[in-house]
C-alpha cells in the first residue's frame, strides 16, 4: 500500500494539466516520489516473496490481497509510463528518459510475471484443494490490481510505442470488469442476507 499510495501521487500529477509543465520544483518532487515508490516496492516485496516461496503455506494463508503485490508494481509501471509520456513537456525528464524507459519496462515485466504466479496459487487453492470461494471484503484486493494492470499496459504500450501490446488491455478490461461484477454481486448478496 505504501508503494501504491506514493505512485498514485505521481499518476495524479502526471495526468492533470498535461499541456504545460508544472513548476520545476513540482516536477522534481514528482520524479522523487516515483523513485521513492520504486524503492518502497523493491524493499517490501522481497519479504513477501520470501514468505511465498520459502515458508510453508496453507490454503487459508493465500488470500485475495496477495494480488496487491501485482497491483503495486502495475501502478509503478503506470507512473513510469505517465512520466515518459510527459517527457516532451517536462524539462526535468529529458535527461532521465532512457533510465525511465528501462526502469518502467522492468516494473511492467514484473507485474506481468505476477499474473501467472497468482493465477497458479488461485487455482491451487480453489481448484486443486477444492476450497470454496466465498465473498469476503478482501476480494476487492483482486479487483484493483486487475484494473491497474490493464491501465498500466495501455499506457506502457503508448509510452514505449509498443503497438503490439494494444490488444492486451482491450481483452483485460473485460476480465477486470468481470472481476468487479463478481465482487459487487458478492457484496450485494451479503448485504441482502444481512437484512
N, C-alpha and C positions, 0 to 999 in steps of 0.2 A: 504494500500500500504506500510506503514511503516513496518508492521509485515512481509509482503511478501518479501520486499527487504532484511530485516535482515535475514530471514530464507534462502533466496536464497544464501547468502554468506556461510551459514552452509552447504547447499546441495552441492554447488560447491566445497568447500574444502574437503567435505567428499567423493566425487567421483573421485577425482584426486589422483594418486599415492597411490592406496589402499594397495599395498603390504607392504609398510614400513610406520612407523608412522612419522608424521612431528615433528619438534622440540616441546618440551614440552610447550613453550610459545605460539606456534600456536595452539596446542591442547586446551590450557587454553582459548585462545581468541575465538575459535570456540564454545566451550561449553558456554562461557559467551554470545556470540551472540545468541545462541539458547535460552538461558534463557531470554535475553532482548527481543527477538522476541515474546516469550510466554507472557511476561509482557505487551508488546505493544498490543497484541491481547486482553488480558484479561482487559486491561484498556480502550480500544476503543470500543469493541463490546457491552458492556452494554448500551452505549449511543445509538448505532444504534438499538439494540434490544428494548430498551425503546421506541424509536420512532415507531418502527414497531408494538408494542403491545398496547401502551397507547395513541398514538396521532392519531386522525382521519386521514385516508389516502385515497386520491382519486386515481383513477386508473392511472392518469398521474404520481403520486408520485412513484409508483412501476415501476422501470425500470431495464433493464438487469444488470447494475453494482451492484445490490444487491447480485448477485451471487458471487461477490468477497468476501463477508463475509464467504462463504463456502470455497472459494479458499485459503483464508488466513489461515484458520485453517487446510486445507488439506496440504498445504506446511509445516506447523508446524509439522504435523504428519509425513510427508516425512522426514523432517530434523531430527526428533527424531529417526525415523527408520534407517536412514543412520548412525547416531551415535551409535545406538545399534549394527548395523552390523559391525562397526569399533571397537567395544568393545574388541575384542580379540587382536587387533593390537595396539590400542592407550592406553598406561598405565593409563592416567588420567581418562579414562572412567570406569575402573574396579570397583571402589567403588560406582560409580554413576549408574550402570546398573539397579538395582532394581527401583530406582527413575525414570530413563529414561523410563523404560518399562511402569510403571504406568502412567506417565505423557503423554507419547506418545499415550497410549491406550485412555486416556481421550480426547486428541485432535482429534484422529481419530473418536471416538464416536460422538463428537460434529460435526465434518464435516459430518458424516453420518446423523445426526439429521437434519442438514440444508436442505438436499436434498428434503425430502417430504414437508417441510415447504415452500421452494421456489417454488416447483412444484405446491403446492396448491395456492400460490399467483399468479403464472403464469397462471394457469387455471382460477382463479377468474377474472383476467383482460381480458384474450383473449378468454375464452370460456363463462363464466358466463355473463360478461359485454359486450361481443362481440366487444371488442376493436380490431381494425385492427392492425395486426403485420406487420410492415414495417421495412426495413433495416435502421439502424442507426449505426454509428460507435461504439456506446456503446454496440451493440450486441456482440462485441468481449469480453466484460466483462462476458459473459456467457460461452464462449468457453474455456478460460484459466482455470476456476475452474473445469469444467468437466474433462479436461485432467489432471489437478493436482490431483483431487480426484482419478482418475484411477491409476496414477503413485504411489500416496501415499498408496493406498490399496494394490497394488502389493508389494511394499517394506515393508509395515507393516506386511503383511502375511509372508514374508520371514524372517523378523527380529524377529517376535514373534513365528514363527513355526506354524502358523495357516493355514495349508494347505487347510482347508475347505473354506477359503476365495478366493482361487486361481481362481475360475470361475467368481468372481465379476469383476475384471479388464479385463478379457477376453471378457466379454459382454460389459462393459462400454467403452472399446476402440472403439467399433463401434458407440456407442452413441456420444462419443467425436468427432470422425471423421465425423459423420453426422452433428453435430452442426457446425464444422469447414466448411464442404462443403456448408451448407446453408448460413453461414456468408460470405464465399468467393463469392458465387453466387450472394448474395445481393449486395456485393461491386462491382462486375463486371457489374451487371445490372445498378447500379447507375452511374458508370463511363461511360458506353455506352450511357446512356440517356443524360449525361452532354456534350458528344461530339457532 
